[in-house]
Amino acid sequence: MPYIPAENRPAIDEAVAILAEEIAAELLSNDITAALSERYRICFMAIAEAIVSLEKGMTPTASLSVDRLAARIIEAARGYRQQGGWLGELNYALTRLIQQVPFIMHRNQAWKEAMRYWLYAETVGALTRTAYDIHSRYGNDWISNGLAGVFEDVKDEYKRRVNTAYEAAQIRKSGDCYDHSPFRTELVKFNTGGADGWIEIMLPQQKLQHD
């Protein structure tokens, strides 16, 4: 989970911000929007490689900004005194990174919106394929297994926390597309604590209308 202690966040946040600016600057200079996934994948794997090197007592060979982020992830978790304690810090760093790059692109008016479906799909593709790359590159050990698990988990949390809300907004805007299945969910308006929103309910089996 990315919900690490508050005192562990500032050093990681600083390193994430630097890396996010670098990724955005490269996208802006090349003007290739969908290259986001390619750049993510390079950075994700470099972070993983740097962490493996640090855990095995070697010197990372990735770029300076990636090295700095990996080192801060490891250092922030030392107080846990637990092997693999840094996995939560890695989750936090990745979760922050995949939010900040679109924010920067939107801030610089390169993208009209900081969330679109293509952006979600490209991000998920990079997270998923990085997990595959880790599986292919490293053997069966706790470091690589944990790394692959984090990238998969970040993908799942991104779906739950961001894409689900985005899908709800698009359903309200453009209409649903699940209308030929007898089993499905439906959005209903909901208010809690003075905040208006939408929740999904599971409908009973629906009778389909045939033309």
Backbone as a printed PyTorch tensor [residue, N CA C, xyz], in Angstrom:
tensor([[[  0.8420,  -1.1930,   0.0000],
         [  0.0000,   0.0000,   0.0000],
         [  0.8810,   1.2490,   0.0000]],

        [[  0.3890,   2.3460,  -0.5860],
         [  1.2050,   3.5640,  -0.6540],
         [  1.0260,   4.4930,   0.5430]],

        [[  0.4270,   4.0050,   1.6200],
         [  0.0950,   4.9000,   2.7330],
         [  1.1690,   4.8170,   3.8090]],

        [[  2.3450,   5.3150,   3.4770],
         [  3.5030,   5.2200,   4.3560],
         [  3.4810,   6.3530,   5.3800]],

        [[  4.2610,   6.2310,   6.4620],
         [  4.2780,   7.2830,   7.4840],
         [  4.6510,   8.6520,   6.9150]],

        [[  4.0700,   9.6790,   7.5110],
         [  4.2890,  11.0400,   7.0170],
         [  5.7640,  11.4230,   7.0110]],

        [[  6.5160,  10.9600,   8.0200],
         [  7.9240,  11.3410,   8.1050],
         [  8.7750,  10.6990,   7.0150]],

        [[  8.2660,   9.6500,   6.3740],
         [  9.0200,   8.9920,   5.3020],
         [  8.7620,   9.6170,   3.9310]],

        [[  7.8380,  10.5480,   3.8600],
         [  7.4050,  11.0520,   2.5640],
         [  8.2450,  12.1860,   1.9670]],

        [[  8.6750,  13.1870,   2.7340],
         [  9.3280,  14.3470,   2.1030],
         [ 10.5280,  14.0220,   1.2130]],

        [[ 11.4360,  13.1620,   1.6860],
         [ 12.6290,  12.8470,   0.8880],
         [ 12.2490,  12.1220,  -0.3990]],

        [[ 11.2750,  11.2190,  -0.3040],
         [ 10.8080,  10.5060,  -1.4970],
         [ 10.0820,  11.4680,  -2.4270]],

        [[  9.2410,  12.3240,  -1.8610],
         [  8.4970,  13.2950,  -2.6810],
         [  9.4420,  14.1700,  -3.4980]],

        [[ 10.5290,  14.6050,  -2.8730],
         [ 11.4930,  15.4570,  -3.5670],
         [ 12.1060,  14.7310,  -4.7610]],

        [[ 12.5080,  13.4750,  -4.5500],
         [ 13.1240,  12.7010,  -5.6350],
         [ 12.1120,  12.3750,  -6.7270]],

        [[ 10.8760,  12.0880,  -6.3460],
         [  9.8190,  11.8200,  -7.3300],
         [  9.5630,  13.0640,  -8.1750]],

        [[  9.5180,  14.2250,  -7.5380],
         [  9.2530,  15.4680,  -8.2620],
         [ 10.3210,  15.7340,  -9.3230]],

        [[ 11.5740,  15.4750,  -8.9950],
         [ 12.6680,  15.6740,  -9.9510],
         [ 12.5210,  14.7280, -11.1380]],

        [[ 12.2440,  13.4510, -10.8540],
         [ 12.0970,  12.4710, -11.9230],
         [ 10.8770,  12.7860, -12.7860]],

        [[  9.7850,  13.1970, -12.1640],
         [  8.5720,  13.5300, -12.9160],
         [  8.8310,  14.6970, -13.8680]],

        [[  9.5490,  15.6940, -13.4060],
         [  9.8820,  16.8350, -14.2640],
         [ 10.7510,  16.4000, -15.4440]],

        [[ 11.6790,  15.4780, -15.2010],
         [ 12.5440,  14.9860, -16.2720],
         [ 11.7410,  14.2320, -17.3280]],

        [[ 10.8300,  13.3740, -16.8690],
         [  9.9990,  12.6150, -17.8100],
         [  9.1420,  13.5670, -18.6340]],

        [[  8.5000,  14.5270, -17.9610],
         [  7.6450,  15.4850, -18.6590],
         [  8.4520,  16.3250, -19.6540]],

        [[  9.6520,  16.7320, -19.2510],
         [ 10.4920,  17.5430, -20.1410],
         [ 10.8410,  16.7750, -21.4090]],

        [[ 11.1140,  15.4880, -21.2560],
         [ 11.4340,  14.6740, -22.4440],
         [ 10.2150,  14.5420, -23.3450]],

        [[  9.0480,  14.3340, -22.7700],
         [  7.8270,  14.2270, -23.5710],
         [  7.5420,  15.5430, -24.2870]],

        [[  7.7260,  16.6390, -23.5980],
         [  7.4730,  17.9440, -24.1880],
         [  8.4440,  18.2500, -25.3250]],

        [[  9.7020,  17.8440, -25.1630],
         [ 10.7030,  18.1450, -26.1950],
         [ 10.4950,  17.3050, -27.4460]],

        [[ 10.0060,  16.0690, -27.2530],
         [  9.8000,  15.1800, -28.4080],
         [  8.4030,  15.2810, -28.9920]],

        [[  7.4680,  15.8510, -28.2140],
         [  6.0890,  16.0330, -28.6760],
         [  5.4640,  14.7160, -29.1430]],

        [[  5.7330,  13.6410, -28.4310],
         [  5.1190,  12.3460, -28.7300],
         [  4.3570,  11.9060, -27.4880]],

        [[  3.0720,  12.1690, -27.4580],
         [  2.2650,  11.9680, -26.2670],
         [  2.2920,  10.5350, -25.7650]],

        [[  2.0470,   9.5750, -26.6470],
         [  1.9400,   8.1880, -26.2200],
         [  3.2760,   7.6040, -25.7900]],

        [[  4.3750,   8.3190, -26.0160],
         [  5.6840,   7.8430, -25.5760],
         [  5.7850,   7.8190, -24.0560]],

        [[  4.7720,   8.3370, -23.3840],
         [  4.7410,   8.2790, -21.9190],
         [  4.9880,   6.8640, -21.4290]],

        [[  4.3070,   5.8720, -22.0220],
         [  4.4430,   4.4900, -21.5550],
         [  5.8610,   3.9750, -21.7600]],

        [[  6.4990,   4.3890, -22.8460],
         [  7.8600,   3.9420, -23.1160],
         [  8.8220,   4.5190, -22.0730]],

        [[  8.6420,   5.8020, -21.7860],
         [  9.5160,   6.4470, -20.8060],
         [  9.2770,   5.8950, -19.4060]],

        [[  7.9970,   5.6750, -19.0700],
         [  7.6730,   5.0570, -17.7930],
         [  8.3800,   3.7150, -17.6390]],

        [[  8.2670,   2.8980, -18.6760],
         [  8.8270,   1.5450, -18.5910],
         [ 10.3280,   1.5720, -18.3670]],

        [[ 11.0180,   2.4850, -19.0590],
         [ 12.4630,   2.6300, -18.8580],
         [ 12.7630,   3.0250, -17.4230]],

        [[ 12.0380,   4.0170, -16.9190],
         [ 12.2730,   4.4970, -15.5490],
         [ 11.8900,   3.4540, -14.5060]],

        [[ 10.7620,   2.7770, -14.7160],
         [ 10.3270,   1.7590, -13.7630],
         [ 11.3750,   0.6620, -13.6200]],

        [[ 11.8910,   0.2070, -14.7650],
         [ 12.8710,  -0.8670, -14.7120],
         [ 14.1810,  -0.3740, -14.1120]],

        [[ 14.5500,   0.8640, -14.3930],
         [ 15.7740,   1.4200, -13.8140],
         [ 15.6570,   1.5260, -12.2960]],

        [[ 14.4840,   1.8950, -11.8040],
         [ 14.2520,   1.9490, -10.3550],
         [ 14.4020,   0.5590,  -9.7560]],

        [[ 13.7860,  -0.4320, -10.4140],
         [ 13.8730,  -1.8110,  -9.9260],
         [ 15.3210,  -2.2950,  -9.9030]],

        [[ 16.0550,  -2.0270, -10.9660],
         [ 17.4590,  -2.4610, -11.0400],
         [ 18.3040,  -1.7870,  -9.9580]],

        [[ 18.0460,  -0.5000,  -9.7210],
         [ 18.8040,   0.2160,  -8.6960],
         [ 18.5180,  -0.3580,  -7.3100]],

        [[ 17.2660,  -0.7080,  -7.0500],
         [ 16.9110,  -1.2890,  -5.7580],
         [ 17.5610,  -2.6600,  -5.5840]],

        [[ 17.5520,  -3.4630,  -6.6390],
         [ 18.2190,  -4.7640,  -6.5750],
         [ 19.6920,  -4.5730,  -6.2440]],

        [[ 20.3490,  -3.6310,  -6.9160],
         [ 21.7680,  -3.3710,  -6.6690],
         [ 22.0050,  -2.9500,  -5.2280]],

        [[ 21.1770,  -2.0510,  -4.7150],
         [ 21.3300,  -1.5760,  -3.3440],
         [ 21.1220,  -2.7060,  -2.3410]],

        [[ 20.1480,  -3.5380,  -2.5670],
         [ 19.8620,  -4.6420,  -1.6570],
         [ 20.9710,  -5.6920,  -1.6690]],

        [[ 21.6700,  -5.7890,  -2.7890],
         [ 22.7510,  -6.7650,  -2.8980],
         [ 24.1210,  -6.1460,  -2.6430]],

        [[ 24.1360,  -4.8940,  -2.1710],
         [ 25.3850,  -4.2410,  -1.8210],
         [ 26.1960,  -3.7630,  -2.9850]],

        [[ 25.5740,  -3.5870,  -4.1380],
         [ 26.2740,  -3.1110,  -5.3270],
         [ 25.9050,  -1.6600,  -5.5950]],

        [[ 26.6290,  -1.0270,  -6.5130],
         [ 26.3610,   0.3590,  -6.8930],
         [ 25.4270,   0.3740,  -8.0900]],

        [[ 24.2930,   1.0610,  -7.9940],
         [ 23.3680,   1.1290,  -9.1330],
         [ 24.0150,   1.7900, -10.3380]],

        [[ 23.5270,   1.4200, -11.5100],
         [ 24.0850,   1.9800, -12.7450],
         [ 23.0710,   2.8460, -13.4860]],

        [[ 21.9350,   3.1330, -12.8740],
         [ 20.9040,   3.9280, -13.5410],
         [ 21.2570,   5.4090, -13.4960]],

        [[ 20.3910,   6.2260, -14.0620],
         [ 20.6300,   7.6750, -14.0830],
         [ 20.5870,   8.2380, -12.6750]],

        [[ 21.1380,   9.4260, -12.5080],
         [ 21.2550,  10.0350, -11.1930],
         [ 19.9090,  10.1910, -10.5010]],

        [[ 18.8990,  10.6800, -11.2110],
         [ 17.5980,  10.9060, -10.5920],
         [ 16.9520,   9.6020, -10.1540]],

        [[ 17.1260,   8.5540, -10.9290],
         [ 16.5770,   7.2530, -10.5680],
         [ 17.3420,   6.6560,  -9.3940]],

        [[ 18.6680,   6.7930,  -9.4070],
         [ 19.4900,   6.3310,  -8.2830],
         [ 19.0610,   7.0080,  -6.9870]],

        [[ 18.8460,   8.3120,  -7.0660],
         [ 18.4720,   9.0870,  -5.8830],
         [ 17.1370,   8.5870,  -5.3320]],

        [[ 16.1700,   8.3640,  -6.2180],
         [ 14.8650,   7.8960,  -5.7730],
         [ 14.9690,   6.5160,  -5.1420]],

        [[ 15.6990,   5.5980,  -5.7750],
         [ 15.8480,   4.2470,  -5.2260],
         [ 16.5080,   4.2860,  -3.8490]],

        [[ 17.5480,   5.1060,  -3.7220],
         [ 18.2590,   5.2020,  -2.4450],
         [ 17.3530,   5.7530,  -1.3540]],

        [[ 16.5410,   6.7180,  -1.6860],
         [ 15.6520,   7.3100,  -0.6870],
         [ 14.5290,   6.3480,  -0.2920]],

        [[ 14.0940,   5.5420,  -1.2330],
         [ 13.0970,   4.5150,  -0.9160],
         [ 13.6650,   3.5350,   0.1110]],

        [[ 14.8840,   3.0650,  -0.1460],
         [ 15.5340,   2.1160,   0.7720],
         [ 15.8000,   2.7650,   2.1260]],

        [[ 16.3320,   3.9850,   2.0990],
         [ 16.6990,   4.6650,   3.3400],
         [ 15.4750,   4.9740,   4.2000]],

        [[ 14.3910,   5.4000,   3.5790],
         [ 13.1880,   5.7600,   4.3330],
         [ 12.6320,   4.5870,   5.1230]],

        [[ 12.8540,   3.3690,   4.6170],
         [ 12.2750,   2.1870,   5.2530],
         [ 13.1980,   1.5090,   6.2550]],

        [[ 14.3980,   2.0480,   6.4640],
         [ 15.3510,   1.3770,   7.3550],
         [ 14.8160,   1.2510,   8.7790]],

        [[ 14.0120,   2.2090,   9.1970],
         [ 13.4890,   2.1690,  10.5510],
         [ 12.5820,   0.9830,  10.8280]],

        [[ 12.0640,   0.3430,   9.8070],
         [ 11.2020,  -0.8240,  10.0050],
         [ 11.9980,  -2.0380,  10.4900]],

        [[ 13.3070,  -2.0430,  10.1640],
         [ 14.1690,  -3.1800,  10.5000],
         [ 13.5610,  -4.5020,  10.0180]],

        [[ 13.1150,  -4.4600,   8.7690],
         [ 12.4600,  -5.6240,   8.1760],
         [ 12.8730,  -5.7360,   6.7150]],

        [[ 13.3840,  -6.9080,   6.3250],
         [ 13.7200,  -7.1070,   4.9190],
         [ 12.4680,  -6.8960,   4.0690]],

        [[ 12.6150,  -6.1280,   3.0320],
         [ 11.4740,  -5.8560,   2.1620],
         [ 10.5660,  -4.7590,   2.6820]],

        [[ 10.9630,  -4.1140,   3.7840],
         [ 10.1450,  -3.0350,   4.3220],
         [  9.9590,  -1.8900,   3.3500]],

        [[ 10.8820,  -1.7550,   2.4090],
         [ 10.8520,  -0.6670,   1.4270],
         [  9.7970,  -0.8610,   0.3410]],

        [[  9.1580,  -2.0130,   0.3010],
         [  8.1660,  -2.2640,  -0.7510],
         [  7.0010,  -1.2710,  -0.6700]],

        [[  6.6110,  -0.8980,   0.5420],
         [  5.5570,   0.1100,   0.6880],
         [  6.0120,   1.4710,   0.2090]],

        [[  7.2700,   1.8190,   0.4940],
         [  7.8150,   3.0800,   0.0300],
         [  7.9180,   3.1130,  -1.5000]],

        [[  8.2630,   1.9840,  -2.1030],
         [  8.2960,   1.9120,  -3.5620],
         [  6.8980,   2.1250,  -4.1300]],

        [[  5.9150,   1.4850,  -3.5400],
         [  4.5270,   1.6630,  -3.9800],
         [  4.1420,   3.1380,  -3.9100]],

        [[  4.4830,   3.7750,  -2.8150],
         [  4.1780,   5.1970,  -2.6370],
         [  4.8450,   6.0410,  -3.7280]],

        [[  6.1090,   5.7890,  -3.9840],
         [  6.8540,   6.5700,  -4.9730],
         [  6.2500,   6.4200,  -6.3680]],

        [[  5.9330,   5.1980,  -6.7510],
         [  5.3490,   4.9630,  -8.0730],
         [  3.9660,   5.6000,  -8.1790]],

        [[  3.1830,   5.4840,  -7.1090],
         [  1.8470,   6.0620,  -7.0950],
         [  1.8980,   7.5690,  -7.2690]],

        [[  2.8700,   8.2010,  -6.6160],
         [  3.0350,   9.6470,  -6.7580],
         [  3.5240,  10.0130,  -8.1710]],

        [[  4.4390,   9.2170,  -8.7010],
         [  5.0310,   9.5180, -10.0020],
         [  3.9880,   9.4940, -11.1160]],

        [[  3.1320,   8.4750, -11.1370],
         [  2.1680,   8.3560, -12.2370],
         [  1.0410,   9.3790, -12.1380]],

        [[  0.9670,  10.0870, -11.0170],
         [  0.0370,  11.2150, -10.9190],
         [  0.7100,  12.5240, -11.3260]],

        [[  1.9720,  12.6630, -10.9620],
         [  2.6470,  13.9490, -11.1550],
         [  3.0000,  14.2350, -12.6130]],

        [[  3.3800,  13.2010, -13.3660],
         [  3.7410,  13.4470, -14.7660],
         [  2.5460,  14.0060, -15.5510]],

        [[  1.3580,  13.3820, -15.4840],
         [  0.2080,  13.9800, -16.1790],
         [ -0.1320,  15.3790, -15.6660]],

        [[  0.0290,  15.5970, -14.3570],
         [ -0.2330,  16.9230, -13.7920],
         [  0.6900,  17.9650, -14.4140]],

        [[  1.9730,  17.6280, -14.5610],
         [  2.9350,  18.5550, -15.1520],
         [  2.6000,  18.8220, -16.6240]],

        [[  2.2400,  17.7740, -17.3380],
         [  1.8840,  17.9410, -18.7490],
         [  0.6590,  18.8390, -18.9020]],

        [[ -0.2950,  18.6690, -18.0160],
         [ -1.4930,  19.5130, -18.0310],
         [ -1.1480,  20.9400, -17.6210]],

        [[ -0.3110,  21.0820, -16.6110],
         [  0.1220,  22.4010, -16.1460],
         [  0.8130,  23.1790, -17.2570]],

        [[  1.5630,  22.4650, -18.1000],
         [  2.2860,  23.0930, -19.2050],
         [  1.4450,  23.2040, -20.4700]],

        [[  0.1580,  22.8930, -20.3360],
         [ -0.8080,  23.0090, -21.4330],
         [ -0.4900,  22.1080, -22.6180]],

        [[  0.2880,  21.0540, -22.3520],
         [  0.5620,  20.0750, -23.4010],
         [ -0.6170,  19.1220, -23.5600]],

        [[ -1.3160,  18.8680, -22.4660],
         [ -2.5060,  18.0300, -22.4780],
         [ -3.6850,  18.8340, -21.9540]],

        [[ -4.8240,  18.7050, -22.6010],
         [ -6.0100,  19.4260, -22.1570],
         [ -6.5190,  18.9000, -20.8220]],

        [[ -6.3120,  17.6220, -20.5870],
         [ -6.7730,  16.9980, -19.3530],
         [ -5.6640,  16.1260, -18.7710]],

        [[ -5.6770,  15.9640, -17.4510],
         [ -4.6550,  15.1520, -16.7840],
         [ -5.0880,  13.7120, -16.6240]],

        [[ -6.2600,  13.3650, -17.1700],
         [ -6.7110,  11.9780, -17.1400],
         [ -7.5950,  11.7200, -18.3440]],

        [[ -7.1650,  10.7570, -19.1500],
         [ -7.9550,  10.2460, -20.2640],
         [ -7.7320,   8.7410, -20.3060]],

        [[ -8.5940,   8.0380, -21.0420],
         [ -8.4590,   6.5840, -21.0430],
         [ -7.1300,   6.1390, -21.6360]],

        [[ -6.6840,   6.7980, -22.6990],
         [ -5.4060,   6.3980, -23.3090],
         [ -4.2740,   6.4950, -22.2940]],

        [[ -4.3200,   7.5370, -21.4570],
         [ -3.2920,   7.7350, -20.4400],
         [ -3.3200,   6.5990, -19.4190]],

        [[ -4.5300,   6.2260, -19.0070],
         [ -4.6720,   5.1150, -18.0790],
         [ -4.1030,   3.8330, -18.6900]],

        [[ -4.4950,   3.5260, -19.9230],
         [ -4.0610,   2.2820, -20.5720],
         [ -2.5470,   2.2480, -20.7710]],

        [[ -1.9580,   3.3740, -21.1850],
         [ -0.5090,   3.4220, -21.3820],
         [  0.2350,   3.2310, -20.0540]],

        [[ -0.2940,   3.8220, -18.9900],
         [  0.3300,   3.6860, -17.6700],
         [  0.2390,   2.2540, -17.1710]],

        [[ -0.9320,   1.6580, -17.2910],
         [ -1.1170,   0.2710, -16.8700],
         [ -0.2330,  -0.6600, -17.6880]],

        [[ -0.1150,  -0.3930, -18.9830],
         [  0.7490,  -1.2200, -19.8260],
         [  2.1890,  -1.1860, -19.3610]],

        [[  2.6660,   0.0050, -18.9900],
         [  4.0430,   0.1330, -18.5190],
         [  4.2390,  -0.5830, -17.1830]],

        [[  3.2880,  -0.4460, -16.2730],
         [  3.3770,  -1.1250, -14.9680],
         [  3.3610,  -2.6390, -15.1380]],

        [[  2.4360,  -3.1220, -15.9640],
         [  2.2980,  -4.5720, -16.1660],
         [  3.5310,  -5.1600, -16.8350]],

        [[  4.0140,  -4.5100, -17.8840],
         [  5.1590,  -5.0600, -18.6060],
         [  6.4330,  -4.9790, -17.7870]],

        [[  6.5180,  -4.0000, -16.8780],
         [  7.6730,  -3.9640, -15.9830],
         [  7.6670,  -5.1650, -15.0580]],

        [[  6.4900,  -5.5350, -14.5660],
         [  6.3980,  -6.7410, -13.7400],
         [  6.8510,  -7.9640, -14.5340]],

        [[  6.4650,  -8.0320, -15.8120],
         [  6.9050,  -9.1360, -16.6740],
         [  8.4230,  -9.1060, -16.8640]],

        [[  8.9630,  -7.9040, -17.0880],
         [ 10.4040,  -7.7720, -17.2880],
         [ 11.1860,  -8.2410, -16.0640]],

        [[ 10.7030,  -7.8750, -14.8810],
         [ 11.3520,  -8.3100, -13.6360],
         [ 11.3050,  -9.8270, -13.5310]],

        [[ 10.1710, -10.4000, -13.8620],
         [ 10.0210, -11.8650, -13.8220],
         [ 11.0140, -12.5430, -14.7690]],

        [[ 11.1880, -11.9540, -15.9580],
         [ 12.0790, -12.5560, -16.9540],
         [ 13.5500, -12.3780, -16.6100]],

        [[ 13.8890, -11.2440, -16.0010],
         [ 15.2920, -10.9120, -15.7860],
         [ 15.8860, -11.5580, -14.5360]],

        [[ 15.0910, -11.6830, -13.4880],
         [ 15.6250, -12.1420, -12.2120],
         [ 15.0810, -13.5120, -11.8330]],

        [[ 15.8090, -14.1820, -10.9620],
         [ 15.3980, -15.5040, -10.5100],
         [ 14.3260, -15.4260,  -9.4300]],

        [[ 14.0790, -16.5760,  -8.8300],
         [ 13.0500, -16.6710,  -7.7970],
         [ 13.6480, -16.2770,  -6.4520]],

        [[ 13.6040, -14.9750,  -6.1380],
         [ 14.0720, -14.5040,  -4.8410],
         [ 13.1060, -13.4600,  -4.3150]],

        [[ 13.1990, -13.1580,  -3.0330],
         [ 12.2290, -12.2680,  -2.4160],
         [ 12.2950, -10.8430,  -2.9520]],

        [[ 13.4740, -10.4150,  -3.3980],
         [ 13.5970,  -9.0480,  -3.9020],
         [ 12.8010,  -8.8820,  -5.1970]],

        [[ 13.0590,  -9.7340,  -6.1690],
         [ 12.3780,  -9.5980,  -7.4520],
         [ 10.8990,  -9.9540,  -7.3550]],

        [[ 10.5580, -10.9370,  -6.5210],
         [  9.1480, -11.2580,  -6.3400],
         [  8.3950, -10.0750,  -5.7410]],

        [[  9.0170,  -9.4270,  -4.7530],
         [  8.3970,  -8.2560,  -4.1440],
         [  8.2710,  -7.1020,  -5.1200]],

        [[  9.3060,  -6.8780,  -5.9120],
         [  9.2600,  -5.8090,  -6.9080],
         [  8.1150,  -6.0190,  -7.8980]],

        [[  8.0250,  -7.2390,  -8.4320],
         [  6.9440,  -7.5340,  -9.3780],
         [  5.5860,  -7.3370,  -8.7270]],

        [[  5.4670,  -7.7380,  -7.4720],
         [  4.2060,  -7.5820,  -6.7570],
         [  3.8080,  -6.1280,  -6.5990]],

        [[  4.7820,  -5.2580,  -6.3400],
         [  4.4790,  -3.8380,  -6.1750],
         [  3.9530,  -3.2400,  -7.4750]],

        [[  4.5950,  -3.5380,  -8.5940],
         [  4.1440,  -2.9660,  -9.8610],
         [  2.7310,  -3.4310, -10.2060]],

        [[  2.4300,  -4.6940,  -9.9190],
         [  1.0750,  -5.1940, -10.1280],
         [  0.0910,  -4.4910,  -9.1930]],

        [[  0.5100,  -4.2970,  -7.9420],
         [ -0.3730,  -3.6840,  -6.9570],
         [ -0.6460,  -2.2210,  -7.2730]],

        [[  0.3670,  -1.4910,  -7.7140],
         [  0.1700,  -0.0990,  -8.1070],
         [ -0.8570,  -0.0180,  -9.2320]],

        [[ -0.7470,  -0.9420, -10.1930],
         [ -1.7180,  -1.0040, -11.2910],
         [ -3.1320,  -1.2060, -10.7530]],

        [[ -3.2980,  -2.1480,  -9.8250],
         [ -4.6310,  -2.4400,  -9.2830],
         [ -5.1890,  -1.2560,  -8.4980]],

        [[ -4.3330,  -0.6070,  -7.7170],
         [ -4.7850,   0.5440,  -6.9320],
         [ -5.1390,   1.7260,  -7.8310]],

        [[ -4.3940,   1.8820,  -8.9120],
         [ -4.6760,   2.9430,  -9.8790],
         [ -6.0520,   2.7230, -10.5050]],

        [[ -6.3770,   1.4830, -10.7970],
         [ -7.6930,   1.1450, -11.3170],
         [ -8.7710,   1.4880, -10.2910]],

        [[ -8.5520,   1.0930,  -9.0470],
         [ -9.5650,   1.2680,  -8.0040],
         [ -9.7550,   2.7290,  -7.6150]],

        [[ -8.6530,   3.4600,  -7.4390],
         [ -8.7410,   4.8110,  -6.9030],
         [ -8.9790,   5.8810,  -7.9730]],

        [[ -8.5130,   5.6580,  -9.2060],
         [ -8.5810,   6.6940, -10.2320],
         [ -9.4890,   6.3040, -11.3890]],

        [[ -9.1950,   5.1700, -12.0370],
         [ -9.9370,   4.8320, -13.2450],
         [-11.3970,   4.5460, -12.9680]],

        [[-11.7140,   3.9740, -11.8160],
         [-13.1120,   3.6940, -11.4940],
         [-13.9250,   4.9810, -11.4280]],

        [[-13.3430,   6.0110, -10.8020],
         [-14.0320,   7.3070, -10.7350],
         [-14.1230,   7.9510, -12.1190]],

        [[-13.0660,   7.7940, -12.9190],
         [-13.0850,   8.3410, -14.2770],
         [-14.1660,   7.6530, -15.1160]],

        [[-14.2730,   6.3250, -14.9870],
         [-15.2990,   5.5850, -15.7160],
         [-16.6920,   6.0630, -15.3280]],

        [[-16.8970,   6.2970, -14.0330],
         [-18.2020,   6.7800, -13.5770],
         [-18.5290,   8.1270, -14.2150]],

        [[-17.5420,   9.0110, -14.2710],
         [-17.7550,  10.3260, -14.8820],
         [-18.1110,  10.1900, -16.3590]],

        [[-17.4430,   9.2620, -17.0530],
         [-17.7100,   9.0740, -18.4800],
         [-19.0780,   8.4330, -18.7170]],

        [[-19.4930,   7.5440, -17.8200],
         [-20.8330,   6.9530, -17.9330],
         [-21.8860,   8.0420, -17.7970]],

        [[-21.6870,   8.9250, -16.8030],
         [-22.6440,  10.0110, -16.6110],
         [-22.6460,  10.9680, -17.8090]],

        [[-21.4950,  11.1370, -18.4330],
         [-21.3770,  12.0670, -19.5460],
         [-21.9130,  11.4870, -20.8460]],

        [[-21.5550,  10.2400, -21.1460],
         [-21.8270,   9.6790, -22.4720],
         [-22.7760,   8.4960, -22.4820]],

        [[-23.1500,   8.0030, -21.2960],
         [-24.0330,   6.8370, -21.2360],
         [-23.2520,   5.5520, -21.0670]],

        [[-23.9340,   4.5470, -20.5400],
         [-23.3030,   3.2560, -20.2810],
         [-23.1960,   2.4530, -21.5670]],

        [[-22.3150,   1.4420, -21.5750],
         [-22.2320,   0.5440, -22.7330],
         [-22.5550,  -0.8960, -22.3340]],

        [[-22.8080,  -1.1290, -21.0400],
         [-23.2130,  -2.4540, -20.5860],
         [-24.7350,  -2.4990, -20.5470]],

        [[-25.3230,  -2.8880, -21.6810],
         [-26.7830,  -2.9590, -21.7470],
         [-27.2720,  -4.2540, -22.3970]],

        [[-26.3440,  -5.1600, -22.7080],
         [-26.7190,  -6.4370, -23.2960],
         [-26.2950,  -7.6080, -22.4180]],

        [[-26.0290,  -7.3300, -21.1590],
         [-25.6560,  -8.3930, -20.2240],
         [-26.7020,  -8.4620, -19.1230]],

        [[-27.1680,  -9.6650, -18.7670],
         [-28.1780,  -9.7810, -17.7080],
         [-27.6200,  -9.4900, -16.3190]],

        [[-26.2980,  -9.5340, -16.1770],
         [-25.6580,  -9.2330, -14.8980],
         [-24.7300,  -8.0440, -15.0790]],

        [[-24.9400,  -7.0050, -14.2830],
         [-24.1190,  -5.8080, -14.4030],
         [-24.3380,  -4.9130, -13.1860]],

        [[-23.4950,  -3.8890, -13.0920],
         [-23.6540,  -2.8870, -12.0460],
         [-24.2590,  -1.6250, -12.6480]],

        [[-24.7090,  -0.7480, -11.7690],
         [-25.2900,   0.5120, -12.2270],
         [-24.9270,   1.6060, -11.2400]],

        [[-24.6990,   2.8190, -11.7620],
         [-24.3710,   3.9490, -10.9110],
         [-25.6330,   4.5540, -10.3060]],

        [[-25.5740,   4.8890,  -9.0180],
         [-26.6630,   5.6140,  -8.3770],
         [-26.0630,   6.7950,  -7.6210]],

        [[-26.8040,   7.8870,  -7.5680],
         [-26.3340,   9.0800,  -6.8770],
         [-26.2660,   8.8120,  -5.3810]],

        [[-25.2470,   9.3860,  -4.7540],
         [-25.0070,   9.1040,  -3.3360],
         [-24.4450,  10.3490,  -2.6620]],

        [[-24.8580,  10.5820,  -1.4360],
         [-24.3610,  11.7210,  -0.6700],
         [-23.8800,  11.2380,   0.6840]],

        [[-22.6630,  11.6180,   1.0500],
         [-22.1430,  11.2770,   2.3630],
         [-21.3280,  12.4310,   2.9060]],

        [[-21.6210,  12.8330,   4.1080],
         [-20.8840,  13.9300,   4.7220],
         [-20.9770,  15.2260,   3.9530]],

        [[-22.0680,  15.4200,   3.2250],
         [-22.2460,  16.6460,   2.4500],
         [-21.6070,  16.6150,   1.0830]],

        [[-20.9430,  15.5140,   0.7230],
         [-20.2930,  15.3870,  -0.5940],
         [-21.1630,  14.5460,  -1.5230]],

        [[-21.4660,  15.0990,  -2.6960],
         [-22.2450,  14.3590,  -3.6870],
         [-21.3280,  13.5240,  -4.5650]],

        [[-21.7640,  12.3280,  -4.8790],
         [-20.9830,  11.4560,  -5.7500],
         [-21.8480,  10.3410,  -6.2860]],

        [[-21.1750,   9.2760,  -6.7370],
         [-21.8750,   8.1310,  -7.3180],
         [-21.2720,   6.8570,  -6.7530]],

        [[-22.1030,   5.8530,  -6.5570],
         [-21.6310,   4.5330,  -6.1570],
         [-22.1970,   3.4950,  -7.1210]],

        [[-21.5260,   2.3680,  -7.1890],
         [-21.9950,   1.2730,  -8.0320],
         [-22.8050,   0.2930,  -7.2000]],

        [[-23.9450,  -0.0910,  -7.7240],
         [-24.7270,  -1.1400,  -7.0770],
         [-24.8180,  -2.3340,  -8.0180]],

        [[-24.9700,  -3.5300,  -7.4380],
         [-25.1110,  -4.7450,  -8.2380],
         [-26.5930,  -4.9950,  -8.4780]],

        [[-26.9820,  -4.9480,  -9.7330],
         [-28.3790,  -5.1450, -10.0810],
         [-28.7500,  -6.6170, -10.0310]],

        [[-30.0050,  -6.9100,  -9.7300],
         [-30.4560,  -8.2960,  -9.8950],
         [-30.4500,  -8.6540, -11.3770]],

        [[-30.5830,  -9.9070, -11.6860],
         [-30.5530, -10.3370, -13.0860],
         [-31.5950,  -9.5680, -13.8880]],

        [[-31.1310,  -8.9850, -15.0100],
         [-31.9960,  -8.1660, -15.8360],
         [-32.5830,  -8.9650, -16.9930]],

        [[-33.8360,  -8.6960, -17.3040],
         [-34.4660,  -9.3150, -18.4550],
         [-34.0580,  -8.5230, -19.6890]],

        [[-33.4670,  -9.1930, -20.6660],
         [-32.9890,  -8.5210, -21.8590],
         [-34.1260,  -8.2920, -22.8430]],

        [[-34.0980,  -7.0980, -23.4680],
         [-35.0930,  -6.7530, -24.4670],
         [-34.5300,  -7.0720, -25.8550]],

        [[-35.2300,  -7.9170, -26.6000],
         [-34.7870,  -8.2890, -27.9520],
         [-35.5930,  -7.5050, -28.9810]],

        [[-34.8870,  -6.9580, -29.9620],
         [-35.5820,  -6.2060, -31.0210],
         [-36.3360,  -7.1610, -31.9290]]])
